[in-house]
């Protein structure tokens, strides 16, 4: 049976402080969680009842073992999560200063194992058969992951729904100009592009939301989703339909992971054949729910929680 969703990209261990509003040097205790955007999106969709898997790599170490256990615990197939001898599983720390300051500290040296995904190891038939395939911009930042990501996209050839999470992380690139040619190539093979204002600007050179959405459509996608922060989200498709949905009111505890919840719910809505505005409202609600919680992967909402937030018009 084909997967509803296969994602490809980052995985790691998130170590989040259990005290809010405290600088990292003064934090005394941390929680350990599965992290990495592609992995979190797979978890979010699995929480909504979808059959999901992730393609990624870990270190051959106890943290790698933990990530396998966590994926299986969340109902995500880990058959394509393989170890890389000699490289440690990445760890990410953050600081939590609600409502809008969450500095991230990535420990991915000398190289993250998830950038060692090799094109020759891909199950291209499974990638082509998946109802949705999801890749990220970080996967384009280094070889061999770059070639593997583009090879997977080319083989899939827009079969089903192919999502490009623009996922711009400046610490993984020398500058935006270095990234743009690879983003342009990836967009040729994808049907959906998702990104915030910084990310769409890297991908297209355009920052104004409506112009950026049009530029993404011109680049080859069928649906452009532009996250506008406090202004909500804009979605425009190639049929000329659009939806602009305001954010859901929420008391933010930790904004990290909200975008991954949005992504998992976006996939769920596309698979369910919902209309554009309904998809965006539910995805917004999923993101808001996770923003109200400390953790990311284990905070992904259930369908009932999302429906309750949409009905209430706020996260209670």
C-alpha positions in Angstrom: 0.0 0.0 0.0 1.3 3.4 -0.9 2.1 5.9 1.8 -0.1 9.0 2.3 3.0 11.0 2.9 6.8 10.5 2.6 9.0 13.3 3.9 12.7 13.8 3.2 15.0 16.0 5.3 16.1 16.9 8.8 16.0 14.9 11.9 17.6 15.5 15.3 17.1 15.8 19.0 15.5 19.0 20.4 16.6 19.9 23.9 14.2 22.5 25.1 14.5 24.4 28.4 11.8 23.6 30.9 12.0 27.2 32.2 10.6 30.0 30.0 12.1 33.5 29.9 15.4 32.2 31.1 18.7 32.6 29.1 20.4 29.4 28.1 23.3 29.8 30.5 20.9 29.9 33.5 18.6 27.0 32.4 18.8 24.1 34.8 16.7 21.4 33.1 15.7 20.4 29.6 13.1 18.2 27.9 14.3 15.8 25.1 12.1 15.6 22.0 12.3 14.4 18.4 13.0 17.3 16.1 13.7 18.3 12.5 11.1 19.9 10.2 10.6 17.0 7.8 10.3 14.5 10.7 7.9 16.7 12.5 5.7 17.1 9.5 5.5 13.3 9.2 4.6 13.1 12.9 1.9 15.8 12.5 0.3 14.0 9.6 0.4 10.7 11.4 -1.4 12.3 14.4 -4.2 13.1 11.9 -4.5 9.5 10.8 -2.2 9.4 7.8 0.2 6.7 6.9 3.6 8.4 6.9 7.3 7.7 6.5 10.5 9.8 6.6 13.7 9.5 4.6 16.6 10.8 6.7 19.8 9.7 8.5 21.1 9.8 12.1 24.3 9.1 13.9 25.1 5.6 14.9 24.7 6.5 18.6 22.2 6.5 21.5 20.5 9.6 20.2 19.9 7.9 16.9 18.4 5.0 18.7 16.1 7.4 20.6 14.9 9.0 17.3 14.0 5.6 15.8 12.0 4.8 19.0 10.3 8.2 18.9 9.3 7.9 15.2 7.8 4.5 15.8 6.0 5.7 18.9 4.4 8.5 16.8 3.3 5.9 14.1 5.9 7.1 11.5 7.6 4.4 9.5 11.4 4.6 10.1 12.6 2.0 7.5 14.4 4.7 5.5 16.2 6.2 8.6 19.7 4.9 8.5 22.9 5.5 10.5 26.0 7.3 9.3 29.1 6.0 11.1 31.4 8.7 12.4 28.8 11.5 12.5 26.9 12.4 15.6 23.1 12.7 15.7 22.4 16.5 15.6 21.2 18.3 18.7 19.3 21.6 18.8 18.9 23.9 21.8 16.5 26.8 22.0 15.7 29.6 24.3 12.0 30.3 25.1 11.1 34.0 25.4 7.3 34.2 24.6 5.6 35.5 22.6 8.0 35.8 19.7 11.6 35.2 20.6 12.9 31.7 20.3 16.6 31.6 19.4 17.8 28.3 18.0 21.3 26.8 18.4 22.0 24.0 15.9 24.8 21.5 16.7 25.3 19.9 13.3 29.1 19.7 13.0 31.2 18.5 11.4 28.2 17.5 9.3 24.7 16.5 9.9 23.9 12.9 9.0 20.7 14.0 7.3 22.8 15.7 4.7 24.4 12.4 3.9 21.3 11.0 2.1 22.5 9.4 -1.1 20.6 9.2 -4.3 21.7 5.6 -4.9 20.0 4.5 -1.6 16.5 6.0 -2.4 13.5 3.8 -2.9 12.4 5.7 -5.9 9.3 3.6 -6.6 8.0 4.3 -3.1 8.7 8.0 -3.5 6.8 8.0 -6.8 3.9 6.0 -5.4 3.3 8.2 -2.3 0.2 10.3 -2.4 2.3 13.2 -1.1 6.1 13.7 -1.2 7.6 16.5 0.9 11.1 17.9 0.6 12.9 20.9 2.3 15.2 23.6 1.3 17.8 22.5 3.9 18.1 19.3 1.9 19.5 21.3 -1.0 22.2 23.0 1.1 25.0 20.3 0.8 25.9 17.2 -1.2 25.0 14.4 -1.4 21.6 15.4 0.0 21.2 18.0 -2.7 21.6 15.6 -5.6 19.4 13.0 -3.8 16.6 15.6 -3.3 16.7 16.7 -6.9 16.9 13.1 -8.1 13.8 12.2 -6.0 11.9 15.1 -7.3 12.8 14.4 -11.0 11.9 10.8 -10.7 8.5 11.6 -9.1 7.9 14.1 -12.0 5.0 15.8 -10.1 3.1 12.5 -9.6 0.5 13.1 -7.0 1.2 16.1 -4.7 4.8 17.1 -4.3 5.5 19.8 -1.7 8.6 21.9 -1.4 9.0 23.4 2.1 11.2 26.4 1.3 12.7 26.0 4.8 15.4 28.7 4.5 18.0 28.4 7.3 20.7 31.0 6.6 23.3 29.2 8.8 23.3 26.3 6.3 24.2 28.5 3.3 26.8 31.1 2.3 24.1 33.5 1.0 20.7 33.6 -0.6 22.1 33.9 -4.1 23.9 30.6 -3.6 20.6 28.9 -2.8 18.3 30.4 -5.4 19.4 28.3 -8.4 18.8 25.0 -6.5 15.4 26.4 -5.2 14.5 27.2 -8.8 15.3 23.7 -10.0 13.3 22.1 -7.1 10.3 24.3 -7.9 10.2 22.9 -11.5 9.4 19.5 -10.1 6.9 20.4 -7.3 3.2 21.1 -7.2 3.0 23.0 -3.8 5.4 25.5 -2.4 5.2 26.6 1.3 7.2 29.4 2.9 7.3 32.5 5.0 8.2 35.9 3.6 12.0 35.4 4.1 11.8 32.1 2.4 9.7 33.1 -0.6 12.1 36.0 -1.1 15.1 33.6 -1.2 13.2 31.4 -3.7 11.9 34.1 -6.0 13.6 37.4 -5.2 10.2 38.8 -4.4 8.9 39.6 -0.9 5.4 41.2 -1.3 3.1 38.2 -0.6 0.8 38.3 -3.6 3.7 39.0 -6.0 5.7 36.2 -4.4 2.8 33.8 -4.7 2.5 34.7 -8.4 6.3 34.2 -8.9 6.0 30.7 -7.3 3.2 29.8 -9.6 5.2 31.1 -12.6 8.1 28.9 -11.4 5.9 25.8 -12.0 3.9 25.0 -8.8 0.1 24.7 -8.7 -0.4 26.0 -5.2 1.6 28.7 -3.4 1.3 29.1 0.3 2.8 32.3 1.8 3.0 32.6 5.6 2.7 36.3 6.6 3.3 36.1 10.3 0.8 38.3 12.2 -1.1 38.9 9.0 -1.9 35.2 8.6 -1.5 33.0 5.5 -2.1 33.5 1.8 -2.8 30.6 -0.5 -3.1 31.0 -4.3 -3.5 28.2 -6.8 -3.0 28.0 -10.6 -6.8 28.0 -11.2 -7.0 31.6 -9.9 -8.5 30.7 -6.5 -7.1 32.3 -3.4 -7.6 32.3 0.3 -6.2 34.7 2.9 -6.8 33.6 6.4 -5.9 35.6 9.6 -4.0 33.9 12.4 -5.9 32.2 15.3 -5.7 34.0 18.6 -3.4 32.1 21.0 -1.2 32.7 24.0 2.2 31.7 22.6 4.5 29.6 24.7 6.9 28.3 22.0 6.5 29.2 18.4 8.9 26.5 17.2 7.2 23.6 15.5 4.1 25.6 14.6 5.1 25.6 11.0 5.5 21.8 11.0 2.0 21.3 12.5 0.7 23.6 9.7 2.5 21.5 7.2 1.1 18.2 8.5 -2.4 19.6 8.5 -1.9 21.1 5.0 -1.1 17.6 3.7 -4.1 16.2 5.5 -6.4 18.8 4.0 -5.0 18.3 0.5 -5.5 14.5 0.8 -9.0 15.0 2.0 -9.9 17.2 -1.0 -11.0 20.2 1.1 -11.4 23.6 -0.3 -8.6 26.1 -0.1 -9.9 28.3 2.7 -10.9 25.3 4.9 -7.4 23.8 4.5 -5.8 27.1 5.5 -8.1 27.6 8.5 -7.4 24.1 9.8 -3.6 24.4 9.2 -3.5 27.7 10.9 -5.3 26.2 13.9 -2.9 23.3 14.0 0.1 25.6 14.1 -1.5 27.8 16.8 -2.2 24.8 19.0 1.5 23.8 18.9 2.6 27.4 19.5 0.6 27.2 22.8 2.7 24.2 24.0 6.4 23.8 24.9 7.4 20.9 22.7 7.1 20.3 19.0 6.7 16.6 17.9 4.8 15.4 20.9 2.6 18.6 20.8 1.1 17.8 17.4 -2.7 18.2 17.6 -5.4 15.6 17.0 -8.3 16.2 14.6 -10.7 16.9 17.5 -8.3 19.5 18.9 -8.1 21.2 15.5 -11.8 21.2 15.0 -12.4 22.6 18.5 -10.0 25.5 17.9 -11.5 26.3 14.5 -15.0 26.2 16.0 -14.0 28.4 19.0 -12.0 30.8 16.8 -9.1 30.7 19.2 -6.9 28.2 21.0 -8.4 27.9 24.5 
